[in-house]
Amino acid sequence: MGYCGIAIVVGKYGGGFHYTDVDTLTEYRKFCYIATVLYCPMALFTKIALLSILVRIFSPYKSRVRFIYGFLAAITIYYVIAEIVKIRMCDPVPGYWTMDPNAKCLDQRAALIADSVISMVSDILILILPLPLTWSLQMSRNKKLRVIGMLSAGGLATAFSIYRIVLVLRDGSSPDITIFFICVILSGNAEGGMGLICACLPSLNILIAKVRNHSYRSKSGYYEQQSTDMKLSKVKGATPSNTTGSRRDPEDHELVSDESGLITHAGAAGAVVDNPAGRKSRGGIHKTVDVQQTVEVLADRAASTSPPRGY
């Protein structure tokens, strides 16, 4: 929100106008400095949100989770270092917006190129990371493609990272910085916004599934029974060989499949979902087994087979 808000403020103080038409250059450069400092936290937390979904979903697969954590640690280290460098872009710091000739400033164009390259590489990895992680799971090809598409959606921000690289390389040395820098800020807003929207897609999928399920039950008058209920029945003429455990409906297999864990619970970080057994579970790949028991009372059978009394 801060990065989006600063784009509005930069536009108010001359962003988008030609450099020669702006009278408040000091204020403009001051808010550009704030935007530069806010970019790293915005990009980092967006990528954390996207990668945390993969961590929750593939939590049973320790080697894959370790790789994701390693990737997350690498980009965290970069953005922390980049944030420190951007805060101290000029020495003294006010030299950034006062344009003091005695101030020692780093090359801002080089910093923008580094940010754009790291963002592009990390977005590409987020785009392709679900491919090998999902393809080995036990589900049909169509379901795999559906899951991959949902989990890889965050990689769409790659387009804005590539655009920012082209923009910096093409116009980074332009004296008309008031137009150039507002384009950089807007591309960063598009990248972060796209990433956060895609991070919410799995939770949105759960919400839609719940609404559909509730609507179906309301229309059909179906009420779910608790699996812990035990029914006692009195059956005449029953034998032990006729007593069998109840079997689950073949369609219920989807509830315990990899597709259930990925699509129904995909990445809803912190979300608690009620399953048919009345238990609460968190997102991820779950394997559950429901056991039902049937107790038959054979009182009449026992009475009819008892030996006759002697006289």
C-alpha positions in Angstrom: 0.0 0.0 0.0 2.9 2.4 0.8 4.5 1.8 -2.6 1.1 2.4 -4.4 0.5 5.5 -2.3 4.0 7.0 -3.1 3.2 6.6 -6.8 0.3 9.0 -6.4 2.4 11.5 -4.5 5.2 11.4 -7.0 2.6 12.1 -9.7 1.3 15.0 -7.8 4.8 16.6 -7.5 5.7 16.3 -11.2 5.8 12.6 -12.1 4.8 12.2 -15.8 5.6 15.8 -16.7 8.7 16.9 -18.6 11.6 17.7 -16.4 11.7 21.4 -17.6 8.1 21.9 -16.6 8.4 20.8 -13.0 9.0 23.6 -10.5 9.2 21.4 -7.3 12.2 19.2 -8.2 13.4 19.0 -4.6 10.1 17.6 -3.4 9.9 15.3 -6.4 13.3 13.8 -5.8 12.5 13.4 -2.1 9.5 11.3 -2.8 11.4 9.4 -5.5 13.9 8.5 -2.7 11.1 7.2 -0.6 9.8 5.1 -3.5 13.3 3.7 -4.0 13.5 2.7 -0.3 10.0 1.1 -0.3 10.5 -1.1 -3.4 12.7 -3.8 -1.7 10.2 -4.6 1.1 7.3 -4.6 -1.3 9.1 -7.0 -3.7 10.4 -9.2 -0.9 7.0 -9.7 0.9 5.3 -10.4 -2.4 7.7 -13.2 -3.2 7.4 -14.5 0.4 3.6 -14.7 0.0 4.0 -16.7 -3.3 6.7 -19.0 -2.0 4.9 -19.7 1.3 2.0 -21.2 -0.7 4.4 -23.7 -2.2 5.9 -24.5 1.2 2.5 -25.2 2.7 1.3 -27.4 -0.2 4.5 -29.5 -0.6 5.3 -29.7 3.2 5.3 -33.6 3.1 8.1 -33.4 0.5 11.1 -32.3 2.6 13.7 -32.1 -0.2 11.4 -29.8 -2.2 10.6 -27.6 0.8 14.3 -27.3 1.6 15.0 -26.1 -2.0 12.2 -23.5 -1.7 13.5 -22.3 1.7 17.0 -22.0 0.2 15.7 -19.9 -2.7 13.7 -17.8 -0.3 16.8 -17.2 1.9 18.8 -16.2 -1.1 16.4 -13.5 -2.3 15.9 -12.3 1.3 19.6 -11.8 1.7 19.8 -9.9 -1.6 16.8 -7.6 -0.8 18.2 -6.8 2.7 21.5 -5.8 1.3 19.9 -3.8 -1.5 17.7 -2.0 1.0 20.7 -0.9 3.0 22.5 0.3 -0.1 19.4 2.3 -1.2 19.0 3.9 2.1 22.6 5.1 1.9 22.4 5.9 -1.8 24.0 9.3 -1.1 26.3 10.4 1.6 24.9 12.5 3.2 21.4 11.1 2.5 19.8 14.5 1.8 22.1 14.8 -1.1 19.8 12.6 -3.0 17.1 15.3 -3.3 19.1 18.4 -2.8 21.6 17.4 -5.6 24.4 18.8 -3.5 27.6 18.6 -5.7 29.6 17.7 -2.6 27.5 14.6 -1.9 28.8 11.2 -2.9 26.1 9.2 -4.6 26.0 5.7 -6.1 24.9 5.0 -9.6 21.1 4.8 -9.3 20.8 3.3 -12.9 23.0 0.4 -11.8 20.8 -0.2 -8.8 17.7 -0.2 -10.9 19.2 -2.7 -13.3 20.3 -5.0 -10.4 16.7 -4.8 -9.0 15.1 -5.6 -12.3 17.4 -8.5 -13.1 16.9 -10.1 -9.6 13.1 -9.6 -9.9 13.0 -11.1 -13.3 15.1 -14.2 -12.3 13.1 -14.8 -9.2 9.8 -14.3 -11.0 10.8 -16.8 -13.6 11.8 -19.4 -10.9 8.4 -18.8 -9.2 6.8 -19.4 -12.6 8.5 -22.7 -13.4 9.0 -24.0 -9.8 5.5 -25.7 -9.6 6.2 -27.7 -12.8 8.6 -30.3 -11.5 7.0 -30.2 -8.0 3.5 -31.0 -9.3 4.1 -33.3 -12.3 5.2 -36.2 -10.1 2.0 -36.3 -8.1 -0.7 -38.8 -8.6 -3.4 -37.1 -10.5 -4.6 -36.8 -14.1 -2.8 -34.6 -16.6 -5.7 -32.1 -16.8 -5.7 -31.7 -13.0 -1.9 -31.3 -13.0 -2.2 -28.5 -15.6 -4.9 -26.8 -13.6 -2.8 -26.9 -10.4 0.3 -25.8 -12.2 -1.5 -22.9 -13.8 -2.9 -21.7 -10.4 0.4 -22.0 -8.6 2.5 -20.5 -11.4 0.2 -17.5 -11.9 2.5 -15.4 -9.7 5.2 -15.7 -12.3 3.1 -13.4 -14.6 4.9 -10.6 -12.9 7.9 -11.6 -15.0 6.5 -9.5 -17.8 6.6 -6.3 -15.7 10.2 -7.2 -14.6 11.3 -7.6 -18.2 9.6 -4.3 -19.1 11.4 -2.5 -16.3 14.8 -3.9 -17.6 14.1 -2.6 -21.1 12.9 0.7 -19.7 16.1 1.2 -17.6 18.4 0.2 -20.4 16.7 2.3 -22.9 15.8 5.5 -20.9 18.0 5.2 -17.8 20.3 7.9 -19.0 17.5 10.2 -20.1 17.6 13.7 -18.6 13.8 13.7 -18.5 13.8 11.7 -15.2 10.3 12.9 -14.2 8.8 10.7 -16.9 11.3 7.9 -16.7 11.0 7.3 -12.9 7.2 7.4 -12.7 7.3 4.6 -15.3 9.7 2.6 -13.1 7.4 3.1 -10.1 4.3 2.1 -12.0 5.9 -1.1 -13.3 6.9 -2.0 -9.8 3.3 -1.4 -8.6 2.1 -3.7 -11.4 4.6 -6.4 -10.5 3.7 -6.3 -6.8 -0.1 -6.1 -7.4 0.0 -9.0 -9.8 2.0 -11.1 -7.4 -0.4 -10.4 -4.4 -3.5 -11.1 -6.6 -2.0 -14.4 -7.7 -1.1 -15.3 -4.1 -4.8 -15.0 -3.2 -6.0 -17.3 -6.0 -5.8 -20.5 -3.9 -7.8 -19.0 -1.0 -10.3 -17.7 -3.5 -10.6 -21.2 -4.9 -11.4 -22.5 -1.4 -14.1 -19.8 -1.0 -15.7 -20.6 -4.3 -15.7 -24.3 -3.5 -17.4 -23.7 -0.1 -20.0 -21.4 -1.7 -20.8 -24.0 -4.3 -20.9 -26.8 -1.8 -23.2 -24.8 0.5 -25.5 -23.9 -2.4 -25.8 -27.5 -3.5 -26.6 -28.7 0.0 -29.2 -26.0 0.5 -31.0 -26.9 -2.8 -30.9 -30.6 -2.3 -31.7 -30.6 1.4 -28.7 -32.8 2.0 -27.3 -32.7 5.5 -24.0 -34.2 6.3 -23.8 -36.8 9.1 -20.9 -37.0 11.5 -18.7 -40.0 10.9 -18.5 -40.7 14.6 -22.2 -41.7 14.7 -22.8 -45.3 15.4 -26.0 -47.1 14.3 -27.4 -50.1 16.1 -29.7 -52.3 14.0 -31.6 -55.5 14.8 -31.3 -57.9 11.9 -33.1 -61.2 11.9 -31.4 -64.2 10.4 -28.1 -62.5 10.1 -24.9 -64.4 10.3 -21.3 -63.3 11.1 -20.3 -64.0 7.5 -22.9 -61.4 6.3 -21.5 -58.6 8.5 -19.1 -56.5 6.5 -17.6 -53.1 7.1 -19.1 -50.2 5.1 -17.2 -49.0 2.1 -16.6 -45.5 1.0 -18.1 -44.1 -2.1 -15.5 -44.2 -4.9 -16.1 -40.6 -5.5 -14.9 -39.9 -1.9 -11.4 -40.9 -3.1 -11.0 -37.4 -4.4 -11.1 -36.1 -0.9 -7.9 -37.9 0.0 -6.1 -37.5 -3.2 -3.2 -35.2 -4.1 -5.7 -33.1 -6.1 -7.7 -32.5 -2.9 -4.6 -31.2 -1.1 -3.5 -29.0 -4.0 -6.7 -27.6 -5.4 -9.0 -27.6 -2.4 -6.4 -26.6 0.1 -3.9 -25.0 -2.2 -1.9 -22.5 -0.3 -4.5 -21.1 2.0 -1.9 -20.0 4.5 -3.5 -20.2 7.9 -6.8 -21.2 6.5 -8.8 -23.9 8.4 -11.0 -26.1 6.4 -13.7 -28.5 7.7 -13.5 -31.9 6.1 -16.4 -34.3 5.9 -15.3 -36.1 9.0 -15.8 -33.0 11.1 -12.1 -32.5 11.7 -10.3 -29.3 11.0 -7.2 -29.3 8.8 -4.8 -26.9 7.3 -3.7 -26.5 3.7 -1.4 -29.0 2.2 -1.4 -32.6 0.9 -3.3 -34.7 3.4 -4.0 -38.5 3.5 -7.0 -39.3 5.6 -8.8 -42.6 6.3 -12.4 -42.7 7.6 -13.5 -45.8 9.4 -17.1 -46.7 10.0 -18.4 -49.5 12.2 -21.6 -51.3 12.0 -22.8 -53.2 15.1 -25.5 -55.8 14.6 -27.5 -57.2 17.6 -28.3 -60.8 17.0 -30.5 -61.4 20.1 -33.2 -63.3 18.2 -30.7 -65.4 16.5 -29.0 -66.3 19.7 -32.4 -67.2 21.3 -33.5 -69.4 18.4 -30.2 -71.4 18.4 -30.1 -72.0 22.2 -30.3 -75.8 23.2 -33.7 -77.1 24.5 -34.1 -77.6 28.3 -34.4 -81.1 29.6 -37.5 -82.4 31.3 
